[in-house]
């Protein structure tokens, strides 16, 4: 993040386990979710409603929220894909 001069406003320890209810809360203040798992990228429009699929896309196999999770304006980015990060922050 520092290499791209991105200022981190808030960090949450990995010891804090965020789950489905936390993911849904985050989505209520967003308009777009970009969920990345390796090369798989899925985008959700959550401006008007939050689908269960969007919440599930934010969670890993243990039911905890995947990392990293970033809020960029009204968008949430969950997971990592280098191409998406370069596009958003490059």
One Martini backbone bead per residue (centre of mass of N, CA, C, O) as a GRO file, in nm:
protein
   90
    1UNK     BB    1   0.058   0.063  -0.021
    2UNK     BB    2   0.296   0.261   0.009
    3UNK     BB    3   0.396   0.246  -0.290
    4UNK     BB    4   0.101   0.400  -0.369
    5UNK     BB    5   0.021   0.616  -0.153
    6UNK     BB    6  -0.162   0.479   0.068
    7UNK     BB    7  -0.394   0.563   0.305
    8UNK     BB    8  -0.447   0.429   0.621
    9UNK     BB    9  -0.721   0.465   0.839
   10UNK     BB   10  -0.779   0.146   0.904
   11UNK     BB   11  -0.717  -0.125   1.128
   12UNK     BB   12  -0.752  -0.486   1.165
   13UNK     BB   13  -0.702  -0.741   1.335
   14UNK     BB   14  -0.669  -1.082   1.273
   15UNK     BB   15  -0.795  -1.161   1.559
   16UNK     BB   16  -1.042  -1.037   1.434
   17UNK     BB   17  -1.350  -1.191   1.378
   18UNK     BB   18  -1.517  -1.159   1.084
   19UNK     BB   19  -1.849  -1.191   0.974
   20UNK     BB   20  -2.147  -1.188   0.818
   21UNK     BB   21  -2.260  -0.944   0.977
   22UNK     BB   22  -2.019  -0.759   0.911
   23UNK     BB   23  -2.042  -0.772   0.605
   24UNK     BB   24  -2.327  -0.656   0.584
   25UNK     BB   25  -2.265  -0.385   0.719
   26UNK     BB   26  -2.060  -0.292   0.505
   27UNK     BB   27  -2.261  -0.307   0.256
   28UNK     BB   28  -2.470  -0.080   0.344
   29UNK     BB   29  -2.230   0.154   0.270
   30UNK     BB   30  -2.232   0.044  -0.020
   31UNK     BB   31  -2.230   0.002  -0.396
   32UNK     BB   32  -1.967  -0.192  -0.419
   33UNK     BB   33  -1.840  -0.524  -0.502
   34UNK     BB   34  -1.507  -0.672  -0.494
   35UNK     BB   35  -1.436  -1.011  -0.551
   36UNK     BB   36  -1.127  -1.193  -0.479
   37UNK     BB   37  -0.994  -1.512  -0.626
   38UNK     BB   38  -0.746  -1.458  -0.771
   39UNK     BB   39  -0.873  -1.463  -1.097
   40UNK     BB   40  -1.139  -1.426  -0.955
   41UNK     BB   41  -1.403  -1.191  -1.047
   42UNK     BB   42  -1.660  -1.026  -0.849
   43UNK     BB   43  -1.948  -0.823  -0.904
   44UNK     BB   44  -2.148  -0.601  -0.695
   45UNK     BB   45  -2.463  -0.449  -0.658
   46UNK     BB   46  -2.533  -0.271  -0.332
   47UNK     BB   47  -2.708  -0.011  -0.330
   48UNK     BB   48  -3.015  -0.145  -0.282
   49UNK     BB   49  -2.894  -0.442  -0.214
   50UNK     BB   50  -2.819  -0.738  -0.012
   51UNK     BB   51  -2.682  -1.026  -0.090
   52UNK     BB   52  -2.589  -1.340  -0.007
   53UNK     BB   53  -2.365  -1.362  -0.222
   54UNK     BB   54  -2.203  -1.117  -0.128
   55UNK     BB   55  -2.142  -1.215   0.152
   56UNK     BB   56  -2.006  -1.488   0.070
   57UNK     BB   57  -1.770  -1.349  -0.098
   58UNK     BB   58  -1.635  -1.238   0.186
   59UNK     BB   59  -1.595  -1.537   0.263
   60UNK     BB   60  -1.450  -1.797   0.393
   61UNK     BB   61  -1.436  -2.132   0.486
   62UNK     BB   62  -1.474  -2.039   0.806
   63UNK     BB   63  -1.663  -1.756   0.797
   64UNK     BB   64  -1.457  -1.547   0.753
   65UNK     BB   65  -1.322  -1.272   0.662
   66UNK     BB   66  -1.147  -1.167   0.409
   67UNK     BB   67  -0.816  -1.101   0.291
   68UNK     BB   68  -0.831  -0.817   0.205
   69UNK     BB   69  -1.015  -0.522   0.325
   70UNK     BB   70  -1.151  -0.253   0.129
   71UNK     BB   71  -1.221   0.098   0.138
   72UNK     BB   72  -1.328   0.280  -0.164
   73UNK     BB   73  -1.532   0.473  -0.087
   74UNK     BB   74  -1.817   0.284  -0.213
   75UNK     BB   75  -1.605   0.051  -0.217
   76UNK     BB   76  -1.543  -0.301  -0.202
   77UNK     BB   77  -1.248  -0.495  -0.130
   78UNK     BB   78  -1.197  -0.852  -0.167
   79UNK     BB   79  -0.902  -0.951  -0.162
   80UNK     BB   80  -0.668  -1.058  -0.434
   81UNK     BB   81  -0.566  -0.861  -0.732
   82UNK     BB   82  -0.330  -0.710  -0.904
   83UNK     BB   83  -0.489  -0.581  -1.139
   84UNK     BB   84  -0.700  -0.434  -0.966
   85UNK     BB   85  -0.503  -0.268  -0.794
   86UNK     BB   86  -0.376  -0.116  -1.030
   87UNK     BB   87  -0.638   0.009  -1.134
   88UNK     BB   88  -0.716   0.158  -0.858
   89UNK     BB   89  -0.390   0.257  -0.765
   90UNK     BB   90  -0.169   0.291  -1.015
   0.00000   0.00000   0.00000
